[in-house]
Amino acid sequence: MSEPAGPRTFREKYGFVLTPRWLGLIGFAIVASAVCVFLGQWQWDRYEEKAGRLARMDSAWDSPTLTIDRALEGGLAVTEASEWRRIDLAGEYIGEALVRNRPVASRPVYHQVGVFLAERDAGAVAVAVNRGWVYVDDPVPALPGGRQVVEGRLRIDEPATGRPSPVGQVYTYNAGDVVASAGLEAQLEGVPVLQ
């Protein structure tokens, strides 16, 4: 007859946890948990950034219209405080229209971009203007000639690509890239460019 079994020790009950297989599973669970926490924080940061942009857009949407002189009080760069503000410009388009190939509602379209020489008290300033889009099968209209009044919204420039664009096209909404792609650098020498 065998002796009555007493209570099992901790090692007897849970000794299997110390086997290589279980140690590997525990290590994997710890690493997976850390990765999930990191990715969750990354997603939360993206959400907060997007929510901040939307809040700035909402607050600027119904704000009073700016003049070019008022918009440039802080310098030649559009700031987060002035982004999406409505602006009225008077002046004329120079050069030829450029296109930027980007989809709208999952359809390929050309965004028409032009360089606008805006009048202001301290002298003209060059502004890259997105005039809207047309489907790629439709002809891209020419820029209007003569003095124009343009109503639009200020946008912060996209980072410059530093690579040459195909003729008649531009990769980014970056005023410097637009001026370079339009071949207007020599014509605009000494004229500030709104960034």
ChimeraX attribute file (.defattr): number of C-alpha atoms within 10 A of each C-alpha:
attribute: neighborCount
match mode: 1-to-1
recipient: residues
	/A:1	3
	/A:2	4
	/A:3	5
	/A:4	6
	/A:5	6
	/A:6	6
	/A:7	8
	/A:8	9
	/A:9	9
	/A:10	8
	/A:11	10
	/A:12	9
	/A:13	10
	/A:14	10
	/A:15	10
	/A:16	12
	/A:17	14
	/A:18	11
	/A:19	9
	/A:20	10
	/A:21	11
	/A:22	12
	/A:23	13
	/A:24	13
	/A:25	12
	/A:26	13
	/A:27	12
	/A:28	12
	/A:29	12
	/A:30	12
	/A:31	12
	/A:32	12
	/A:33	12
	/A:34	12
	/A:35	12
	/A:36	12
	/A:37	12
	/A:38	12
	/A:39	12
	/A:40	12
	/A:41	12
	/A:42	11
	/A:43	12
	/A:44	12
	/A:45	12
	/A:46	12
	/A:47	12
	/A:48	11
	/A:49	12
	/A:50	12
	/A:51	12
	/A:52	12
	/A:53	14
	/A:54	12
	/A:55	12
	/A:56	17
	/A:57	17
	/A:58	13
	/A:59	12
	/A:60	18
	/A:61	15
	/A:62	11
	/A:63	11
	/A:64	10
	/A:65	17
	/A:66	18
	/A:67	14
	/A:68	19
	/A:69	14
	/A:70	11
	/A:71	22
	/A:72	16
	/A:73	9
	/A:74	11
	/A:75	11
	/A:76	13
	/A:77	17
	/A:78	19
	/A:79	16
	/A:80	14
	/A:81	11
	/A:82	21
	/A:83	20
	/A:84	23
	/A:85	24
	/A:86	20
	/A:87	18
	/A:88	15
	/A:89	20
	/A:90	17
	/A:91	18
	/A:92	19
	/A:93	22
	/A:94	19
	/A:95	14
	/A:96	17
	/A:97	23
	/A:98	24
	/A:99	25
	/A:100	19
	/A:101	18
	/A:102	14
	/A:103	14
	/A:104	13
	/A:105	6
	/A:106	7
	/A:107	9
	/A:108	15
	/A:109	20
	/A:110	22
	/A:111	24
	/A:112	22
	/A:113	24
	/A:114	24
	/A:115	24
	/A:116	23
	/A:117	24
	/A:118	23
	/A:119	16
	/A:120	16
	/A:121	7
	/A:122	7
	/A:123	10
	/A:124	18
	/A:125	20
	/A:126	23
	/A:127	22
	/A:128	23
	/A:129	21
	/A:130	18
	/A:131	15
	/A:132	11
	/A:133	21
	/A:134	18
	/A:135	15
	/A:136	16
	/A:137	9
	/A:138	10
	/A:139	9
	/A:140	16
	/A:141	10
	/A:142	11
	/A:143	19
	/A:144	12
	/A:145	9
	/A:146	9
	/A:147	12
	/A:148	15
	/A:149	11
	/A:150	16
	/A:151	12
	/A:152	16
	/A:153	18
	/A:154	20
	/A:155	20
	/A:156	17
	/A:157	19
	/A:158	13
	/A:159	12
	/A:160	14
	/A:161	12
	/A:162	9
	/A:163	9
	/A:164	12
	/A:165	17
	/A:166	9
	/A:167	11
	/A:168	14
	/A:169	20
	/A:170	25
	/A:171	21
	/A:172	17
	/A:173	20
	/A:174	20
	/A:175	23
	/A:176	21
	/A:177	23
	/A:178	27
	/A:179	23
	/A:180	15
	/A:181	20
	/A:182	22
	/A:183	15
	/A:184	15
	/A:185	14
	/A:186	10
	/A:187	11
	/A:188	16
	/A:189	9
	/A:190	10
	/A:191	14
	/A:192	14
	/A:193	21
	/A:194	22
	/A:195	20
